[in-house]
Amino acid sequence: MFDTQRFREVVEPAARPAVEIPWNQVEADLGHELPSDYKWLVENYGPGTIDGFLEVLQPVTKFAPIRLQSRVARSREILQAYVDHGEVIPADPSELVAVAVTDNGDTVYWVARPQHAPDRWTIALNSARNDVWEFFDGGIVPFLTATLTREVTFSSFPRNFPERIPATFTAHA
């Protein structure tokens, strides 16, 4: 389970009503279910930037660069091209599902194993500037909580991320 209260202490939500998402349609478009912590995060925070650096992909947004469905499809194409050129990645491209991106071009993925148990998926992080993969044993909300409190650090992220705790969440207009 994920700790929503702790996350709210780490990232203060923007003043906005909860968002209704057509989850059945989104999951049908993707071809698989999505983790419950991600659904909670999207419904309660919506589109926006964490500390001016990290964006969680959104299933419903007018901002195409952070639209979950198109970003997942594009990242799978890119990962497959890497594999086709001999690069080693930690899972089959179909098992790496983009969930967040940074201003530096880094991508946070779910490792979608087992496919039909999304609440058991873990996180993989790949820096845009190298072939280093880093891992976190938990979902997106625990990953963000641990990262934003600096309980866990990743070489892919700048040392000053986040700049402060609680981190700022800037909702898209």
C-alpha positions as CSV (number, residue, x, y, z in Angstrom):
1,M,0.0,0.0,0.0
2,F,1.1,3.6,-0.5
3,D,1.0,6.4,2.1
4,T,-1.1,9.3,0.7
5,Q,-0.8,11.4,3.8
6,R,3.0,11.2,3.7
7,F,3.1,12.1,0.1
8,R,0.8,15.1,0.7
9,E,3.4,16.2,3.3
10,V,6.2,15.8,0.8
11,V,4.4,17.4,-2.2
12,E,1.7,19.9,-1.3
13,P,-1.1,19.5,-3.8
14,A,-2.2,22.5,-5.8
15,A,-5.7,23.8,-4.9
16,R,-7.8,22.0,-7.5
17,P,-10.7,19.6,-7.4
18,A,-10.0,15.9,-7.9
19,V,-10.0,15.0,-11.6
20,E,-12.2,12.3,-13.1
21,I,-10.4,10.0,-15.5
22,P,-12.1,7.4,-17.8
23,W,-9.8,4.7,-16.4
24,N,-11.5,1.8,-18.3
25,Q,-10.9,3.6,-21.6
26,V,-7.3,4.6,-20.7
27,E,-6.5,1.0,-19.7
28,A,-8.2,-0.4,-22.9
29,D,-6.1,2.0,-25.0
30,L,-2.9,0.9,-23.2
31,G,-3.8,-2.8,-23.2
32,H,-3.3,-3.3,-19.5
33,E,-4.4,-2.0,-16.1
34,L,-2.6,0.7,-14.2
35,P,-1.4,0.8,-10.6
36,S,-3.8,2.2,-8.0
37,D,-1.2,4.6,-6.6
38,Y,-0.8,6.2,-10.0
39,K,-4.5,6.6,-10.4
40,W,-4.7,8.3,-7.0
41,L,-1.8,10.6,-7.9
42,V,-3.4,11.6,-11.2
43,E,-6.8,12.1,-9.7
44,N,-5.5,14.2,-6.8
45,Y,-2.7,16.2,-8.4
46,G,-3.4,16.2,-12.2
47,P,-0.9,17.6,-14.7
48,G,1.9,19.7,-13.3
49,T,5.6,19.8,-12.5
50,I,7.2,18.7,-9.3
51,D,10.0,21.1,-8.2
52,G,10.1,22.5,-11.8
53,F,11.8,19.3,-12.9
54,L,9.7,16.1,-13.0
55,E,6.4,15.5,-14.7
56,V,4.2,12.5,-14.1
57,L,2.6,11.5,-17.4
58,Q,-1.1,12.1,-17.6
59,P,-3.9,10.1,-19.3
60,V,-6.0,13.2,-19.9
61,T,-4.2,16.4,-20.6
62,K,-4.0,19.1,-23.3
63,F,-0.2,19.0,-23.0
64,A,0.8,16.4,-25.6
65,P,4.4,16.0,-24.3
66,I,3.1,14.5,-21.1
67,R,0.2,12.4,-22.4
68,L,0.6,8.9,-21.0
69,Q,-0.7,6.9,-24.0
70,S,1.4,8.6,-26.7
71,R,4.5,8.7,-24.4
72,V,4.2,5.0,-23.7
73,A,4.0,4.1,-27.4
74,R,6.9,6.4,-28.3
75,S,9.1,5.1,-25.5
76,R,8.5,1.5,-26.6
77,E,9.6,2.4,-30.1
78,I,12.7,4.0,-28.8
79,L,13.5,1.1,-26.5
80,Q,13.0,-1.4,-29.3
81,A,15.4,0.5,-31.5
82,Y,18.0,0.4,-28.7
83,V,17.5,-3.4,-28.5
84,D,17.7,-3.8,-32.2
85,H,21.0,-2.0,-32.1
86,G,22.4,-4.3,-29.5
87,E,21.9,-2.2,-26.3
88,V,21.0,-4.1,-23.2
89,I,17.9,-2.9,-21.3
90,P,16.6,-4.4,-18.1
91,A,13.4,-5.9,-19.6
92,D,11.5,-6.4,-22.8
93,P,10.4,-3.0,-24.2
94,S,6.8,-4.1,-23.8
95,E,7.4,-4.5,-20.0
96,L,8.8,-1.0,-19.6
97,V,5.9,1.5,-19.3
98,A,6.9,5.2,-19.2
99,V,5.3,7.0,-16.2
100,A,7.3,10.2,-15.7
101,V,9.8,12.4,-17.4
102,T,12.3,15.0,-16.4
103,D,13.4,18.3,-18.0
104,N,16.7,16.6,-18.7
105,G,15.1,13.9,-20.8
106,D,15.3,11.2,-18.2
107,T,12.4,8.7,-18.1
108,V,10.9,6.9,-15.2
109,Y,9.3,3.5,-16.2
110,W,7.2,0.9,-14.5
111,V,8.6,-2.5,-14.9
112,A,5.3,-4.2,-15.7
113,R,5.8,-7.6,-14.1
114,P,3.6,-9.4,-13.5
115,Q,1.6,-7.8,-16.3
116,H,-1.8,-8.4,-14.6
117,A,-0.7,-7.2,-11.1
118,P,0.1,-3.5,-11.6
119,D,0.2,-2.8,-7.9
120,R,3.2,-5.1,-7.7
121,W,5.1,-3.2,-10.5
122,T,8.4,-1.6,-9.6
123,I,10.3,1.4,-11.0
124,A,13.2,1.7,-13.4
125,L,14.9,5.0,-14.2
126,N,17.0,5.7,-17.3
127,S,19.0,8.8,-17.8
128,A,18.9,10.4,-21.2
129,R,22.6,10.8,-21.3
130,N,23.8,7.3,-20.7
131,D,22.7,3.6,-20.6
132,V,22.6,3.4,-16.8
133,W,19.4,2.0,-15.3
134,E,18.5,2.5,-11.7
135,F,15.8,0.7,-9.8
136,F,13.3,1.2,-7.0
137,D,11.3,-1.6,-5.4
138,G,7.9,0.0,-5.2
139,G,5.3,2.0,-7.2
140,I,5.3,5.6,-8.4
141,V,4.0,7.2,-5.2
142,P,6.6,5.5,-2.9
143,F,9.3,6.2,-5.5
144,L,8.4,9.9,-5.5
145,T,8.1,10.0,-1.7
146,A,11.5,8.4,-1.2
147,T,13.2,10.5,-3.9
148,L,11.7,13.8,-2.8
149,T,12.6,13.2,0.9
150,R,16.1,12.1,-0.3
151,E,15.7,8.8,1.5
152,V,16.9,7.3,-1.8
153,T,19.0,9.1,-4.4
154,F,19.5,8.4,-8.0
155,S,22.6,9.4,-10.1
156,S,20.2,10.3,-12.9
157,F,18.7,13.2,-10.9
158,P,20.6,16.4,-10.1
159,R,22.0,16.6,-6.6
160,N,19.8,19.6,-5.8
161,F,16.5,17.8,-6.6
162,P,14.3,18.6,-4.9
163,E,15.4,22.1,-4.0
164,R,13.4,22.0,-0.8
165,I,11.1,19.8,1.2
166,P,8.2,19.9,0.8
167,A,8.7,20.0,-3.0
168,T,6.7,22.4,-5.0
169,F,4.0,21.2,-7.3
170,T,3.0,23.6,-10.0
171,A,-0.2,22.7,-11.7
172,H,-0.6,23.4,-15.4
173,A,-3.1,26.1,-16.2
